[in-house]
Amino acid sequence: MIPCRHCGAEFDPDNLPGGTEIEAGMILARERYGDDGKVCANCLASRGRLAMMYDPTRHN
């Protein structure tokens, strides 16, 4: 268990739940923010959800 880089919640980076928002957040963590494995599922989901709604660089 490690603390989330954003909210401080304890989480297991090797045991994250699935879901579209979380997967999008994981891609962003790896490719854009460089914090892969350091962000909890709730924060990943928020990041992914916001990117899917508002990121002007994503293609439709």
Residue, then its C-alpha position, 0 to 999 in steps of 0.5 A: m500500500i502506498p499513498c496517492r500522489h494527489c489525495g493521499a489515500e492508501f492504495d495498492p497500485d498492483n490491484l486497481p479496479g477496471g473501468t473506462e475512466i480508470e484506464a484512460g487515467m492510467i494512459l494519461a499517467r503513463e504518457r502525459y504526467g509520468d506518475d504511473g503507479k502513484v495515483c489511486a483509482n479514484c484520482l485516475a477515474s477523475r482524471g480519465r473522466l475529465a480528459m474524455m470530456y474536455d481534452p482538446t487533443r483527443h480525436n473523435 
